[in-house]
């Protein structure tokens, strides 16, 4: 079967929205997981560049992602509705009319932002893990040296003196490092290293959080490095709603949305609901949104040198065998900056 996942999410990140993560896996993977017991192969079209990012379920669900505009005759599903395919492949909600079998799902709210992906993360993860189990997927395949409780997909490592409480995903080559508490809703997608406390947060590929510090209700895109002591807020002192600039609604609990290649210095503190644009460097207390390519030091913002950008990106990508994708990332960054 062929399917096009279209539409956008706020705020803008480098990774195309259909490759975003919620429920433990990329949205393209959730679509394949929902359909892989009905068809031999699922082909998903993504109107965006191939950034060389890993997939976790592509072999299990016979998924092929084609990075091109979907052909006119291919069924298209909005990116903010596609995750609901896990609940029913007979979608009749949020402007989508897709009858692929099952009881019709007539009530759903389109996921419009990365904050919405975080908010829906636990419920979608429960659906995804339930589907995996029904299909005979062995959820614990990695090293479980710590304590693992509840529904946990463990494909990486849980080191000694770790406690993982499901639902949670520890993907291939990911590690829950010693003396860590990985709470429900946490996603260590691929090649992630996480220490200390992580709660209902999505960590895309190659995120390094190797030191102490709290991360809660946050979306962290690929290639981010958190310096020691980096901590985020996810709750207002007034217990009122957090209202991010990029969304038209409020959230009771919400950490930051962190773009690709962001680096934080030691002791960085980030307020809840803030957007940190791709390739920004943070120092101190971050109490505002940060545009892409910004160096932020305790309230002072300055643009990063664009002349240095190719070399900075090359260094990062070479760490993960993706140096050949440098020009693709540079071009994508230009699109993000323009739309910001």
SVG drawing of the C-alpha trace seen along z (x, -y; Angstrom):
<svg xmlns="http://www.w3.org/2000/svg" viewBox="-17 -41 52 54">
<polyline fill="none" stroke="black" stroke-width="0.4" points="0.0,0.0 1.1,-3.6 0.4,-6.5 1.4,-10.1 1.8,-11.9 1.4,-15.6 1.1,-18.9 3.2,-20.7 3.8,-21.0 4.8,-24.1 7.4,-25.3 9.6,-24.7 12.4,-22.1 14.9,-20.7 13.4,-17.2 10.3,-16.9 7.2,-16.6 6.2,-13.1 9.6,-12.0 8.8,-13.5 8.3,-11.2 5.3,-10.5 4.2,-7.4 7.7,-6.1 8.3,-6.0 8.4,-8.3 4.9,-9.1 5.8,-7.2 6.4,-4.2 3.1,-4.5 1.3,-4.5 3.2,-1.4 2.6,0.3 -1.1,-0.3 -1.3,1.2 1.5,3.9 -0.9,6.8 -3.2,5.8 -0.8,5.4 2.5,6.9 4.4,3.6 3.7,-0.1 5.3,-2.8 5.1,-6.2 5.8,-9.4 7.5,-12.3 7.7,-15.7 11.1,-16.6 14.7,-15.6 16.3,-12.4 18.5,-13.5 19.9,-10.0 18.0,-9.5 17.5,-6.0 14.3,-4.1 13.5,-1.5 10.5,0.4 11.2,0.4 12.2,4.0 9.6,5.3 6.7,3.6 8.1,3.7 8.2,0.0 9.7,-2.0 10.0,-5.8 10.2,-7.7 11.4,-11.3 9.4,-13.0 6.1,-14.7 3.3,-12.1 1.9,-11.2 -1.6,-12.5 -3.2,-9.1 -1.8,-8.2 -4.0,-8.4 -2.9,-11.3 -3.3,-11.7 -2.5,-14.8 0.6,-14.5 -1.4,-15.6 -4.0,-12.9 -1.8,-10.0 -0.8,-8.8 -4.5,-8.0 -4.2,-5.2 -3.0,-3.2 -6.5,-3.6 -8.3,-2.8 -7.5,-2.5 -11.0,-3.7 -10.5,-7.5 -13.5,-9.7 -12.3,-12.7 -10.4,-16.0 -11.1,-16.3 -9.8,-12.9 -12.0,-10.2 -9.9,-7.1 -11.7,-3.7 -9.1,-0.9 -11.1,1.3 -12.0,1.5 -14.5,-0.4 -14.6,-4.1 -12.9,-6.7 -15.0,-9.8 -13.6,-11.9 -10.0,-13.1 -8.2,-16.4 -5.5,-17.2 -2.0,-17.4 -0.8,-20.8 2.5,-21.2 5.4,-19.4 3.8,-20.2 0.7,-18.2 3.0,-15.3 4.4,-15.4 0.9,-15.6 -0.4,-12.7 2.8,-10.7 1.8,-8.3 -1.6,-7.3 -0.1,-6.7 2.8,-4.8 0.4,-2.5 -1.4,-1.8 1.9,-1.2 3.3,1.2 -0.1,3.1 0.0,3.4 3.6,4.6 2.8,7.3 -0.2,8.4 2.0,8.8 4.5,10.9 7.2,8.3 9.7,9.2 9.8,6.0 12.9,6.8 15.8,7.6 18.5,5.5 20.5,5.6 18.3,5.1 20.7,4.8 18.6,2.3 15.0,2.5 12.4,2.5 8.8,2.2 5.7,2.1 5.5,2.0 9.0,1.1 10.4,1.7 14.1,2.3 16.3,2.6 19.3,0.9 20.8,1.0 19.5,0.4 22.7,0.2 23.1,1.1 21.3,-1.1 18.7,-2.3 14.9,-2.3 12.7,-2.3 9.0,-2.6 6.8,-2.0 5.4,-2.8 8.8,-3.7 11.1,-3.1 14.8,-2.5 15.7,-2.1 18.7,-0.5 22.1,-1.7 20.5,-3.8 21.5,-3.6 19.9,-4.5 23.0,-5.2 23.7,-4.2 21.8,-6.0 18.9,-7.1 15.2,-7.2 13.4,-6.9 9.7,-7.6 6.6,-6.8 6.4,-8.3 10.2,-8.6 11.6,-7.8 15.3,-7.2 14.8,-6.7 18.2,-5.7 21.8,-6.2 20.6,-8.2 22.6,-8.4 20.5,-9.5 21.4,-9.9 19.4,-11.1 15.7,-11.8 13.7,-11.8 9.9,-12.0 7.5,-11.9 10.2,-13.4 11.0,-12.5 14.7,-12.3 15.3,-11.8 18.4,-10.1 21.9,-10.8 20.8,-13.0 23.4,-13.0 22.1,-13.8 25.0,-12.1 25.0,-14.1 22.7,-15.1 19.7,-17.3 15.9,-17.0 14.1,-16.7 10.3,-16.6 7.5,-16.8 9.9,-18.0 10.6,-17.4 14.3,-17.1 15.2,-16.7 18.3,-14.9 22.0,-15.6 21.4,-17.7 24.0,-17.8 23.0,-18.8 25.8,-20.0 26.1,-18.9 23.4,-20.3 21.1,-21.3 17.5,-21.3 14.2,-22.3 11.0,-23.5 7.6,-21.9 5.3,-23.4 4.4,-27.0 4.7,-28.1 1.1,-29.3 0.0,-25.9 -1.6,-27.8 -1.4,-26.8 1.9,-27.2 1.1,-29.0 3.9,-28.6 4.3,-31.2 3.9,-28.7 0.5,-27.2 -3.0,-28.5 -3.7,-26.8 -2.2,-26.1 -0.7,-23.0 -0.6,-22.1 2.8,-20.5 5.2,-21.3 9.0,-21.6 10.9,-23.2 10.9,-22.1 14.6,-21.8 15.8,-21.9 18.5,-19.8 22.2,-20.3 21.4,-22.5 24.2,-22.7 23.7,-23.7 26.5,-24.8 26.9,-23.4 24.2,-24.7 21.8,-25.8 18.2,-26.2 15.4,-26.4 11.9,-27.7 8.8,-25.6 7.2,-25.9 10.1,-27.7 11.3,-27.0 15.0,-26.6 15.8,-26.8 18.2,-24.5 22.0,-24.9 21.6,-27.4 24.1,-27.4 22.7,-28.2 24.4,-29.5 22.7,-30.4 19.0,-30.9 16.8,-30.7 13.5,-32.5 12.5,-33.2 12.3,-31.6 15.6,-31.3 15.8,-31.7 17.9,-29.2 21.6,-29.9 21.7,-32.0 24.3,-32.2 22.4,-33.0 24.3,-34.1 22.1,-35.1 19.7,-37.3 22.1,-38.5 21.5,-37.1 23.9,-37.2 23.8,-35.5 26.1,-32.6 28.7,-33.2 27.3,-31.7 30.9,-31.4 31.6,-28.9 28.3,-27.0 29.5,-24.4 32.4,-23.3 30.3,-23.2 27.7,-21.0 30.4,-18.8 31.9,-18.1 28.6,-17.0 27.5,-14.9 30.9,-13.2 30.4,-11.8 27.5,-9.8 28.6,-8.8 26.5,-11.4 29.1,-13.8 27.9,-13.1 24.6,-14.7 26.2,-18.1 24.8,-20.0 21.3,-18.6 21.3,-19.9 22.6,-23.3 19.9,-23.6 17.2,-22.5 18.5,-25.0 18.0,-27.8 14.3,-26.8 13.8,-26.8 15.5,-30.2 13.3,-31.7 10.1,-30.5 11.1,-31.6"/>
</svg>
